[in-house]
Amino acid sequence: MPLYDYISEQAEDPDKSCRVCAKGFELRRPLDRPALEVCPLCRNPVKKKISQVNTPRIMKPLSVSDAKKAGFTILEKKEEGVYERQ
């Protein structure tokens, strides 16, 4: 589930927002749920902030033996269009 960042629409005025939404908060919600419109604590309007996206790192195996340990099949080119397992 992704994390969403929310902040109070009245964050500039601390009297109109609670301690949670004035500073902003993170909430883990399923993708199929709509965005929050009110703070769960004080019921004041909140807006969703653009937050940092977490992308997985794609790394190549360091060696042939590492690739084999990871479950990959290693092929070696013998001639044009012909590959053989190592």
C-alpha positions as a Markdown table, in Angstrom:
| # | Residue | x | y | z |
|---|---|---|---|---|
| 1 | Met | 0.0 | 0.0 | 0.0 |
| 2 | Pro | 1.3 | 3.5 | -0.8 |
| 3 | Leu | 1.9 | 6.2 | 1.7 |
| 4 | Tyr | 0.1 | 9.5 | 1.3 |
| 5 | Asp | 1.1 | 12.8 | 2.9 |
| 6 | Tyr | -1.6 | 15.2 | 4.1 |
| 7 | Ile | -1.5 | 18.7 | 5.5 |
| 8 | Ser | -4.3 | 21.0 | 6.8 |
| 9 | Glu | -5.6 | 23.6 | 4.5 |
| 10 | Gln | -5.4 | 26.0 | 7.4 |
| 11 | Ala | -1.9 | 25.1 | 8.5 |
| 12 | Glu | -0.9 | 28.8 | 8.7 |
| 13 | Asp | -3.4 | 29.3 | 11.4 |
| 14 | Pro | -2.6 | 27.0 | 14.4 |
| 15 | Asp | -5.9 | 27.8 | 16.1 |
| 16 | Lys | -7.9 | 26.2 | 13.2 |
| 17 | Ser | -6.1 | 23.0 | 12.9 |
| 18 | Cys | -5.0 | 20.3 | 15.4 |
| 19 | Arg | -1.4 | 19.3 | 16.2 |
| 20 | Val | -1.5 | 16.4 | 13.8 |
| 21 | Cys | -2.7 | 18.1 | 10.6 |
| 22 | Ala | -0.9 | 21.4 | 11.2 |
| 23 | Lys | 2.5 | 19.7 | 10.8 |
| 24 | Gly | 1.2 | 17.2 | 8.3 |
| 25 | Phe | 0.9 | 13.4 | 8.6 |
| 26 | Glu | 1.4 | 10.3 | 6.5 |
| 27 | Leu | -1.3 | 7.7 | 6.0 |
| 28 | Arg | -1.1 | 4.3 | 4.4 |
| 29 | Arg | -4.2 | 3.7 | 2.2 |
| 30 | Pro | -5.1 | 1.2 | -0.5 |
| 31 | Leu | -5.1 | 2.5 | -4.1 |
| 32 | Asp | -8.8 | 1.9 | -4.6 |
| 33 | Arg | -9.8 | 4.3 | -1.7 |
| 34 | Pro | -10.4 | 8.0 | -2.4 |
| 35 | Ala | -8.1 | 10.6 | -0.9 |
| 36 | Leu | -8.9 | 12.0 | 2.6 |
| 37 | Glu | -10.9 | 15.2 | 2.6 |
| 38 | Val | -10.9 | 15.9 | 6.4 |
| 39 | Cys | -8.4 | 15.2 | 9.3 |
| 40 | Pro | -9.3 | 12.0 | 11.1 |
| 41 | Leu | -8.7 | 13.8 | 14.5 |
| 42 | Cys | -10.2 | 17.3 | 14.2 |
| 43 | Arg | -12.4 | 17.0 | 11.0 |
| 44 | Asn | -10.9 | 20.1 | 9.4 |
| 45 | Pro | -10.2 | 20.0 | 5.7 |
| 46 | Val | -6.9 | 18.5 | 4.6 |
| 47 | Lys | -5.2 | 18.3 | 1.2 |
| 48 | Lys | -2.9 | 15.7 | -0.2 |
| 49 | Lys | 0.7 | 16.7 | -0.7 |
| 50 | Ile | 3.0 | 15.5 | -3.4 |
| 51 | Ser | 5.5 | 13.2 | -1.7 |
| 52 | Gln | 8.6 | 11.4 | -2.7 |
| 53 | Val | 8.2 | 8.3 | -4.8 |
| 54 | Asn | 9.9 | 5.1 | -3.8 |
| 55 | Thr | 11.1 | 3.2 | -6.8 |
| 56 | Pro | 12.9 | -0.1 | -6.6 |
| 57 | Arg | 16.5 | -0.3 | -7.6 |
| 58 | Ile | 17.4 | -2.4 | -10.5 |
| 59 | Met | 20.7 | -4.0 | -10.2 |
| 60 | Lys | 22.6 | -6.4 | -12.4 |
| 61 | Pro | 24.1 | -9.5 | -10.9 |
| 62 | Leu | 27.8 | -8.9 | -10.1 |
| 63 | Ser | 29.0 | -12.1 | -11.7 |
| 64 | Val | 27.9 | -15.3 | -13.4 |
| 65 | Ser | 27.9 | -17.2 | -10.2 |
| 66 | Asp | 25.7 | -14.5 | -8.5 |
| 67 | Ala | 23.3 | -14.8 | -11.4 |
| 68 | Lys | 23.2 | -18.6 | -11.1 |
| 69 | Lys | 22.5 | -18.3 | -7.4 |
| 70 | Ala | 19.7 | -15.8 | -8.1 |
| 71 | Gly | 18.1 | -18.5 | -10.3 |
| 72 | Phe | 18.9 | -17.0 | -13.8 |
| 73 | Thr | 19.9 | -19.3 | -16.7 |
| 74 | Ile | 23.3 | -18.2 | -18.1 |
| 75 | Leu | 23.6 | -18.5 | -21.9 |
| 76 | Glu | 26.8 | -18.2 | -23.9 |
| 77 | Lys | 26.7 | -17.3 | -27.6 |
| 78 | Lys | 28.4 | -20.0 | -29.7 |
| 79 | Glu | 27.6 | -18.8 | -33.2 |
| 80 | Glu | 25.0 | -16.6 | -35.0 |
| 81 | Gly | 21.6 | -17.4 | -33.4 |
| 82 | Val | 23.0 | -20.3 | -31.4 |
| 83 | Tyr | 23.3 | -20.1 | -27.6 |
| 84 | Glu | 24.4 | -22.7 | -25.2 |
| 85 | Arg | 23.9 | -23.1 | -21.5 |
| 86 | Gln | 27.0 | -22.5 | -19.3 |
